[in-house]
Amino acid sequence: MGLRVNSQGGGTARPLESEGAFVADLPRLRPDEPCISPPQLRSIMAVRTSDGLYEVLGGGVWQEKPRASALVWRNRPPSRRRDDTFPKTAACSRMTVPKDMAEKWLWMLMPWRGCRNPRNKDPGQEEERHVKANDRDYNEKFPYADNRIRTSKYNVLTFLPINLFEQFQRVANAYFLFLLILQLIPQISSLSWFTTIVPLVLVLTITAVKDATDDYFRHKSDQQVNTRQSQVLIGGKLQNEKWMNVCVGDIIKLENNQFVAADLLLLSSSEPYGLCYIETAELDGETNLKVRQALTVTSELGMDMSKLTEFDGEVVCEPPNNKLDRFVGTLYWKDNRYPLDNEKLLLRGCMLRNTEWCFGMVIFAGPQTKLMQNCGRTAFKRTSIERLMNTLVLWIFGFLLCMGIILAIGNSIWEQKVGRNFRDYLVWEDVLTTSVFSGFLTFWSYIIILNTVVPISLYVSVEVIRLGHSYFINWDRKMYYGRRDMPAEARTTTLNEELGQVEYIFSDKTGTLTQNIMVFNKCSINGRTYGDIYDEFGHKVEISEKTPCVDFSFNPLRDRKFRFYDHSLVEAIKLGDPMVEEFFRLLALCHTVMSEEKNEGELVYQAQSPDEGALVTAARNFGFVFRARTPETITLYEMGKHVTYQLLAILDFNNVRKRMSVIVRNQTGQIKLYSKGADTILFDRLDPANDDLMYTTSEHLNEFAGEGLRTLALAYKDLDEKYFADWMKRHHIASTILENREDLLSSLYEEIEQDMMLLGATAIEDKLQEGVPETIACLTLASIKIWVLTGDKLETAMNIGYSCNMLRDDMNEVFIITGHTVLEVQQQLRRAKELILGAGRGAANGGKDAEKMDRYRDDSVFEETITSEYALIINGHSLAHALEADLECLLLDTACLCKTVVCCRVTPLQKAQVVELVKRYKRAVTLAIGDGANDVSMIKTAHIGVGISGQEGMQAVLASDYSFAQFRYLQRLLLVHGRWSYYRMCRFLCYFFYKNFAFTLVHFWFGFFCGFSAQTVYDQWFITLFNIVYTSLPVLAMGLFDQDVNEQNSLRQPKLFEPGQLNLLFNKRQFFMCTLQGIYTSCVLFFIPYGAFSNPVRDDGSQIADQQSFAVTIATSLIIVVSVQIGLDTNYWTAVNHFYIWGSLTVYFAILFAMHSDGIFSIFPSHFPFVGTARNSLTQTSVWLVILLTTVVCVMPVVAIRFLRTDLYPTLTDKVRHMQQASRKQRPQEQNLKRVRRTSSRRSAYAFSHQEGYGELITSGKNIKAASSFSAPPTGRIPGSSSWIESLLKKRNEMASSTVVEPLRSNTEREGAENTPAQQHID
Amino acid sequence: MKTQETTSRPDNTAFTQQRLPAWQPVLSAGIVIPGFLFIGLAFIGIGIGLFITSQSIQVLERDYTGTGSSSACSNCVSSNISCFCQLNFSLSALFPGPVFFYYGLSNYYQNVRKYGVSRDDEQLWGDVSKSPCSTCGPYQYSQNMTIAPCGAIANSMFNDSFTLYQLVNMTKKTVPLDGKGIAWWTDYSIKFRNPTEVYGSLAAAFNGTVKPVNWAKPVYDLDPSNPANNGFLNQDFLVWMRTAALPDFWKLYRRINAGDYVSGLPAGNYTLEIQYNYPVADFGRKSVIFTNVAWMGARNSFLGIAYLVMGFLCVVMSMVMLIVYAKFNTPGEDS
């Protein structure tokens, strides 16, 4: 298909094992772990601090990029002040809005979920850190943490007390403990202690086992990390030490590709100027290398052990914190003070790259490192079902109290009216003095008896079901990505059913929708297109896996992963077509890619943007291999021979120029300018002689753009020696003056880039991940709204929007909000909204008066009536305004009226803000999906965070609740797993509440006939075992295995997802219905036997009207009724269901007869008083007739109502089930979703990253390593090298003095630059 | 590549892939409507059977509380000492046998929790030497001695006794009452046990215990006529100890299945002589009941009627569903 270059620059990728190994370092995010610690909260919410910096978790991302760009020159002066760039207050003040009450309440309800992590607190509130190198004695005076990390909670000794303490903090458990205590009071103990203690112990044990297993794995991973080896300088010698034994102040040596063991101050390195390169992928997700530089004084220490041992500098710095991008400190050494900043710090979690060795001094260790301060603890997320469940349990508590009060009053009255006359036979005890007091005691007795309406096993069962669902996700082969051996993973086990309720998806673009792989797909050279292949009849052939690709074996330096299918291009090359050669020569010369050649012939390109990498790799395969560069030369391996070009100038890319050029002198001495850039820009600067070619190329470009490819035009120009010398001189002057430098330079560039000759155009495919358009189409059908939030440019974002079918040409209107001021943004939004509403009103209401429209304004129902399709695209700059308090509602309204929303150039903070906005106002379940560190904030903010385990490191995955390798698995996660989980959980809860009501309320009815004396209907053993043995497994099996609709139909009928979004399967109404059913059942269960037992005798005349027979009859009826009910509720009877349902019934009878048997009675006569009851009553026909009648009366109405409901008001589920049933006999036909082909006339024309290039870095030569230029002629000296360092340092100082402004300014700048062309483009 | 082993690839089993073979029942019209009809008809059948059987059972109930106009034994209500009274009734036709003779108490709360737990099952199992458990309430000790049997249930044991005479030619002919096996076999042989006799004397086995405060005779002397029917294994005691579930209950007193009365009570006049000991007038009533039983037990029209109603409802429901089904068609047809 084309050339594939991965974004890491073709292969310097970290070895995967090491990545995997490192993951263990980061404490896994677990739901049960203490959640946000205060500093964490700050970082997640990403509040703007007083100095105007945005601090975001993993915020290095946002900070680093602007800084990096500050290294190269700026073409535009800062145009705007930051005050009007970012809203000052609104965004932040809102972040402190207290969470809603329910949330608060839950924290109180389950405080064990809360935050309790003393390790995160600094001992003694450290205010300033003093660390002396090589002086452990001195450093030990301070309570600094050592380098051992501990994410585990317990050890063998503390497990039991701590775990029990935690468990009893759970209200449900504490409640049952309270019940247990009540039961020990003889006056009110209506049930034996074992009825409560058996389930309680069972529940506690299950939870404890789970906690212990979790903690065991934490211990293991801690152990693994803590025992890693590092080389520590001890007593003048390097010694291998375990990581956990490294102390603050130690000097340690790192080698290439090693992980940094703690936060180090870089002292010296193998590279000149004390530079060293690190990869921060694990920290902030960026895969590009970053430079760190040691202080000059310390870099002179080199690797001289004696000098290093003597080094006794003292570092005074800030206390440990979680800001990855900030460090302030001072080094005191030899009576001098040296300021330290982040650029001199190597953080734990980074990996040393391209640097043979370096020495560093440990500043922060173990839990105090920035990585550990930052990671791990996520906010504990709770599903809406769980919140509802907690509310309902509270309601049930209330209901329980009401029943208790009613029965207590009843008891007082009864004692007063009836009981007093009965005292001949039932004497009051001494403590009982009045009937009111008797009522009071009865109240507590009934609380004990009726406690089973609040089911103790509910929480445990829910956990078990969720755990099972999580395993099903982990086990799903259809979400397993073979190419990277990556199964899907449910990282939290508590959110599964929420997956079935998702309404909004917030997706990142790069790496999530796209693969971030650029593929050289097609090109047009000299008026001819290459790339498509045709069969013998001249029809275009669809390229598939089987299509034979071009054989590049003639080229020893080829990239083996590169694929191209059109043979004619290679033939043209082989024939020596000069234009084609020039085309590829241009691609090989005009770029800022760095090459690295580890072994002969093994080239690795470090490209700044994947687009560039793709182009250079394409040239490489077609025989124009870019081999090496020095600041002054570029060496190519052109069709088998080495050619060295002299690099005279790089006219770098920026957003205004939208092109880059190089000026080179080839071996024959000719000076040539090669330029590539956006077609619109380049076509204006062509020689008029190119008009014809321009016309054809333009047509080709349209064609490419129609296929969603990113295009670039290429042109060259022969330069006159004299003219160039003159130009170069002016260029030199311009680049040295201080004022207006950028303007001068750009006009110089403009001057030389005229009258160029067109070569052709390239087309690069920004490869979407597999199945993205289909997935999006399917999710859209499921009424899930997908918003794309990307840090990328507006143009790119739109382009992707089109290619994944979110934006379409047939949409009524695509609104683009690019206002610079609040007012502009407001106007644009309002206009968009009015337009939509106006049109909607016209269509839906036939143009009724405006008043009505106002009424509809906030009405979500109205949204439904809008049939036309709109899209909203808003850039980060406008978003900042739109997210202010007074505009956010407008933004939300407008955005929700649109089918598609794309936000581009958004900061991580804004991503989180947008999610928060929707979460807050729409009360909808949100899901955020992303792969990079910049998505972490939104992943943590959304109800559900999904991490794509892609190429941008593990940060997103670590913060996520679910992770998998491909975006398309989202469809399966939501529509199959999410839907099932939700469905199962709802059915489970309905049944569970029903069951407990039916079971318990019988006591309530019986109360009216036993003098409200808290007499139990059932045997105490039955009460003990009912929830945990007799009825637990069938409902668990249903909760785990039930399927209303099979997975094919779930995917085929995305509409089936809607009940979850509308919360139809379990809500307060459903709860009310199922409790009503429970109450009805309990009524029937009591009153039918009551009627039948008014004077029953056995067929031999002896009585069976006794308490025990009555109990057995009702208990048996109950078991049968709830078993039939679970049978009715189970739609999918697997062998397990059969086993559990029939098994439970069998077990019931087995236990019943066992407990009523002679044997057990003779062992414990006082505990099994029911001896003989079962065989005396259950042998009677009349008893069975009662049971039969009870069962039928309980079940028939349910069946009838269900049947009538499915008949009269069938839901989609019913219909699909029906179809499924009908087609069961026939083979289900596969009706795959047709791939949606897009046709578009849009053209996107650029292939650069959004930053300015590395031009200056290249020409200064500082970043070129000696090793990589072995094939290039020796350069002898590196021109301007010292000056580069100086200018770098100068810039850094500049930056330091204006840190506040810098990142923001460069950010604005880029946006300002991009707005205009983008808008033109749309217009 | 295919053969390469990938460790983390999930297993392809029906279980992990949620493809377990399953039976997927659907409440379709073809099952539900005939099902309802069938159950309805079956219930009507059972209901008719039950109802007819129930109607064929004869019951003769006579209240003898002594209060109120219709009641016999009004002479005994206010008497504190044991009092005799008579209850006369006549049968116009044969009361088919075997006839069972019950006493019935109403508004008598044997099911009050404190009453129901006021017993000591270990003591009743023959262990009279131990101290009775605390639930026996105020009836644990008397005169510093253990009460045997302890507790409120035993203490309140029904102690009226009856003798039934048929008036044949103006002479009273005793109707033999059989008191054997009126309690559950399991109670008699498993749950209750007398303490081991000492030198063949049951009374000695109960040494160190006293009779319940309300009792006239100690437990080992409950039935002077039959030495085997004493102690905890006394049949009337066993019957009484099986507490009733509901406040109105019958308890079996005797069977009439011997002599001339094997086939039932012939037509004629009868006199029941009652030794009236048990005061219930304060809270409820007591009565005697003669009845015969069928396979479904005693006469109880509730069950028969309930079955008939339910059966009828099911049939009606099936009709309604049929109409609805025919009118609104099957789901899924329009999709």
Contacts between the chains, C-beta under 8 A, distances in Angstrom:
chain1	res1	chain2	res2	distance
A	186	B	134	6.7
A	190	B	113	6.2
A	418	B	107	7.3
A	418	B	109	7.4
A	418	B	283	6.5
A	419	B	109	7.7
A	419	B	112	7.6
A	421	B	282	4.3
A	421	B	283	3.9
A	422	B	108	7.8
A	422	B	109	6.0
A	422	B	112	7.8
A	422	B	282	7.7
A	422	B	283	5.0
A	424	B	156	7.5
A	424	B	279	6.7
A	424	B	282	7.1
A	425	B	115	7.2
A	425	B	152	6.3
A	425	B	155	7.3
A	425	B	156	3.7
A	426	B	109	7.5
A	426	B	112	6.2
A	426	B	114	6.4
A	426	B	115	4.9
A	426	B	118	7.9
A	426	B	152	5.6
A	426	B	156	7.7
A	427	B	137	6.9
A	427	B	138	4.9
A	427	B	139	7.8
A	427	B	152	7.2
A	429	B	114	7.9
A	429	B	137	6.5
A	429	B	138	6.8
A	445	B	113	7.5
A	471	B	16	7.9
A	472	B	16	7.4
A	472	B	18	5.9
A	474	B	10	7.0
A	475	B	10	4.4
A	475	B	11	7.0
A	475	B	16	3.8
A	475	B	17	7.1
A	476	B	10	6.5
A	476	B	16	7.8
A	476	B	17	7.0
A	477	B	9	7.1
A	477	B	10	5.0
A	477	B	12	5.9
A	477	B	16	7.8
A	477	B	17	6.2
A	478	B	17	8.0
A	480	B	8	7.7
A	480	B	9	5.7
A	480	B	10	5.8
A	482	B	6	6.7
A	482	B	9	6.9
A	485	B	6	4.9
A	485	B	7	7.3
A	485	B	8	5.4
A	485	B	9	7.0
A	486	B	8	7.3
A	487	B	8	5.2
A	487	B	9	6.9
A	487	B	10	5.5
A	980	B	18	7.9
A	1009	B	111	7.1
A	1009	B	246	5.7
A	1009	B	247	6.3
A	1010	B	109	6.7
A	1010	B	111	4.2
A	1010	B	112	6.0
A	1010	B	113	7.2
A	1010	B	247	7.7
A	1011	B	109	5.0
A	1011	B	111	7.6
A	1011	B	112	4.7
A	1011	B	247	7.9
A	1013	B	109	7.7
A	1013	B	111	7.5
A	1013	B	112	4.2
A	1013	B	113	4.1
A	1013	B	114	6.5
A	1013	B	115	7.9
A	1014	B	113	5.3
A	1015	B	111	5.4
A	1015	B	112	6.6
A	1015	B	113	4.1
A	1015	B	116	6.0
A	1016	B	113	7.9
A	1041	B	18	7.3
A	1041	B	20	6.7
A	1041	B	22	7.6
A	1043	B	18	7.3
A	1043	B	22	7.6
A	1043	B	24	8.0
A	1047	B	18	7.3
A	1088	B	306	6.7
A	1090	B	246	6.8
A	1091	B	302	4.0
A	1091	B	303	7.4
A	1091	B	306	6.7
A	1092	B	300	6.4
A	1092	B	302	5.8
A	1092	B	303	5.1
A	1092	B	306	7.9
A	1093	B	245	6.0
A	1093	B	246	6.3
A	1094	B	246	6.9
A	1094	B	248	6.7
A	1094	B	300	6.7
A	1094	B	302	6.9
A	1095	B	104	7.8
A	1095	B	248	7.9
A	1095	B	249	7.5
A	1095	B	250	5.3
A	1095	B	298	5.4
A	1095	B	299	7.6
A	1095	B	300	6.3
A	1096	B	297	5.0
A	1096	B	298	6.5
A	1096	B	300	6.6
A	1097	B	100	7.2
A	1097	B	102	8.0
A	1097	B	250	7.2
A	1097	B	252	7.2
A	1097	B	293	5.8
A	1097	B	297	4.7
A	1097	B	298	4.6
A	1098	B	293	7.9
A	1098	B	297	6.3
A	1099	B	293	6.0
A	1099	B	294	7.3
A	1099	B	295	5.4
A	1099	B	296	7.6
A	1099	B	297	6.3
A	1100	B	293	7.8
A	1101	B	98	7.4
A	1101	B	100	4.2
A	1101	B	182	7.6
A	1101	B	252	5.9
A	1101	B	255	6.4
A	1101	B	293	5.4
A	1102	B	181	7.9
A	1102	B	182	6.1
A	1102	B	183	6.8
A	1102	B	184	6.1
A	1102	B	239	7.9
A	1102	B	252	5.5
A	1103	B	239	7.2
A	1103	B	242	6.9
A	1103	B	244	7.8
A	1103	B	249	7.6
A	1103	B	250	6.6
A	1103	B	251	6.0
A	1103	B	252	5.8
A	1104	B	297	7.5
A	1105	B	244	5.4
A	1105	B	245	5.9
A	1105	B	246	6.8
A	1105	B	249	5.2
A	1105	B	250	6.8
A	1106	B	242	4.4
A	1106	B	243	6.0
A	1106	B	244	5.7
A	1106	B	245	6.0
A	1107	B	110	7.6
A	1107	B	111	5.9
A	1107	B	116	6.5
A	1107	B	242	8.0
A	1107	B	243	5.2
A	1107	B	244	6.8
A	1107	B	245	4.6
A	1108	B	242	7.4
A	1109	B	245	7.4
A	1110	B	245	3.6
A	1110	B	246	7.6
A	1111	B	245	7.7
A	1128	B	27	7.9
A	1131	B	24	6.0
A	1131	B	25	7.5
A	1131	B	26	7.9
A	1132	B	22	4.6
A	1132	B	24	5.7
A	1133	B	22	5.4
A	1133	B	23	4.2
A	1133	B	24	7.1
A	1133	B	25	7.0
A	1134	B	20	4.1
A	1134	B	21	7.1
A	1134	B	22	4.5
A	1135	B	20	6.8
A	1135	B	21	7.6
A	1136	B	20	7.2
A	1137	B	22	7.6
A	1138	B	23	7.9
A	1158	B	186	7.8
A	1158	B	190	4.9
A	1161	B	190	6.4
A	1161	B	191	6.9
A	1162	B	190	7.8
A	1165	B	121	5.1
A	1165	B	122	5.0
A	1165	B	125	4.7
A	1166	B	120	7.6
A	1166	B	121	5.1
A	1166	B	122	5.1
A	1166	B	133	7.1
A	1169	B	121	5.2
A	1169	B	191	7.7
A	1171	B	186	6.2
A	1171	B	190	5.6
A	1171	B	191	5.1
A	1172	B	184	6.1
A	1172	B	185	7.7
A	1172	B	186	2.6
A	1172	B	187	6.7
A	1172	B	190	6.1
A	1172	B	191	6.4
A	1173	B	186	8.0
A	1175	B	186	7.0
A	1176	B	184	5.4
A	1176	B	186	6.3
A	1180	B	297	7.2
A	1181	B	295	6.0
A	1181	B	296	6.3
A	1182	B	296	4.7
A	1182	B	297	4.9
A	1182	B	303	7.0
A	1185	B	46	7.0
A	1185	B	50	7.2
A	1185	B	296	7.1
A	1185	B	303	6.1
A	1185	B	307	7.6
A	1186	B	303	7.0
A	1189	B	43	8.0
A	1189	B	303	7.1
A	1189	B	306	5.8
A	1189	B	307	6.2
A	1189	B	310	6.5
A	1192	B	39	6.4
A	1192	B	43	7.1
A	1192	B	310	6.2
A	1192	B	314	7.7
A	1193	B	306	8.0
A	1193	B	310	6.0
A	1196	B	36	7.4
A	1196	B	39	7.4
A	1196	B	310	7.7
A	1196	B	313	7.6
A	1196	B	314	6.3
A	1196	B	317	7.2
A	1199	B	27	6.5
A	1199	B	32	6.4
A	1199	B	35	8.0
A	1199	B	36	7.8
A	1200	B	32	7.9
A	1200	B	36	7.3
A	1200	B	317	5.2
A	1200	B	321	6.8
A	1202	B	27	5.7
A	1203	B	27	5.1
A	1203	B	29	7.5
A	1203	B	32	4.8
A	1203	B	321	5.9
A	1204	B	320	7.9
A	1204	B	321	6.6
A	1204	B	324	6.0
A	1206	B	27	6.7
A	1206	B	331	5.7
A	1207	B	29	7.5
A	1207	B	321	7.5
A	1207	B	324	5.4
A	1207	B	325	5.8
A	1207	B	328	5.5
A	1207	B	330	7.9
A	1207	B	331	6.7
A	1208	B	324	6.5
A	1208	B	328	5.8
A	1210	B	331	3.4
A	1210	B	332	7.0
A	1212	B	335	7.7
A	1214	B	331	4.9
A	1214	B	332	7.1
A	1215	B	331	5.2
A	1215	B	332	3.9
A	1215	B	334	7.9
A	1215	B	335	4.8
A	1216	B	332	7.4
A	1216	B	335	7.8
A	1217	B	26	6.1
A	1217	B	332	7.8
A	1218	B	26	7.1
A	1218	B	330	6.7
A	1218	B	331	5.1
A	1218	B	332	3.4
A	1219	B	332	5.1
A	1219	B	335	7.0
A	1220	B	24	7.7
A	1221	B	24	7.2
A	1221	B	26	5.2
A	1221	B	28	7.3
A	1222	B	332	7.4
A	1224	B	24	7.9
